[in-house]
């Protein structure tokens, strides 16, 4: 029988182990979420991330090593984003009929996202570098990181903040929307996609295709709006 | 199945190329989404296998964020001394953005009939 450490060395060099770990952690997270009666704070992305980070830390594995396996899952984000065209097409009639309201709400949401992130940060004494890195947090990661870099912040901090914003929105969004009495699936989807990009869209899609279509569209439009508005606003105020 | 996957990947590839060459401020996959959407408009229907591939990709969309989410572990020290303003800004701003967007949308959009078969757990 092979030595356990030899087996470990062999397995950790192949993508198989960390790919399997990622799927298993998410599967367990989803199971827990369903078993709990879908408690928002047991969001499967959150529990899977915590489980994987714990295991990696305990085994002394670096993120780079983990990502060599997990990149196969990560890669699918691109095609999945393209695939959002399908719910959008199927719901296009409803999107078209509310296009004006949609664009107006999106702009309000986009400005709120930027304004409140910077406002709360300023109020509580965040450094200038942190403020720049916070400002685009509701845009999808590649766009947000690009803006931060352009304005002199830390792109890697932005990447963390974008992910955390996504998870927060997926957890807090649906209960908040119910609390303030929003029953319209178009408004619910639009809000989740604007505030919490792809992770919000994943959450919206679970509620149905109508919410998912509006959310996916909001994610794309908010990336565009943030990329155009934020640099202008930043130079105006700072 | 294969042709549907090829179509989706091609849209992403063209999206990446177009955004890079024109310096557009959107990610390649988002441009790819727009391209696929335009192709569907031209065709006038979603081909069965394209719909099937898209649905299976999107059914587990949340899973696809786990590797990037784990990346937080490599950068947690960056949250460092500004953790309080950062936490307040993330929570406060996320809640405010969701509330404002949804409220404006539900004020402005004309109501639709609620006969769509959505689940009640959104």
Interface residues (C-beta under 8 A of the other chain):
Chain A: X22 X23 X25 X26 X38 X44 X45 X46 X48 X49 X52 X53 X56 X57 X62 X63 X66 X67 X70 X71 X73 X74 X76 X77 X78 X79 X80 X81 X82 X83 X84 X85 X86 X87 X88 X89 X90 X92 X94 X97 X98 X100 X101 X102 X104 X105 X106 X108 X109 X112 X113 X116 X117 X118 X119 X120 X121 X123 X124 X125 X126 X127 X130 X134 X137 X138 X140 X141 X142 X143 X146 X154 X156 X157 X159 X160 X161 X163 X164 X165 X166 X167 X168 X169 X170 X172 X173 X174 X176 X177 X180 X182 X183 X184 X185 X186 X187 X188 X189 X190 X191 X192 X194 X195 X196 X198 X199 X201 X202 X203 X204 X205 X206 X207 X208 X210 X211 X212 X216 X218 X219 X220 X223 X224 X227 X228
Chain B: X5 X8 X9 X11 X12 X15 X25 X26 X27 X28 X29 X30 X32 X33 X34 X35 X36 X37 X40 X41 X46 X50 X51 X53 X54 X55 X57 X58 X60 X61 X62 X63 X64 X65 X66 X67 X68 X69 X70 X71 X72 X73 X74 X75 X76 X78 X79 X82 X84 X85 X86 X88 X89 X90 X91 X92 X93 X94 X95 X96 X97 X98 X99 X100 X101 X102 X103 X104 X105 X106 X108 X109 X110 X111 X112 X114 X116 X117 X118 X119 X121 X122
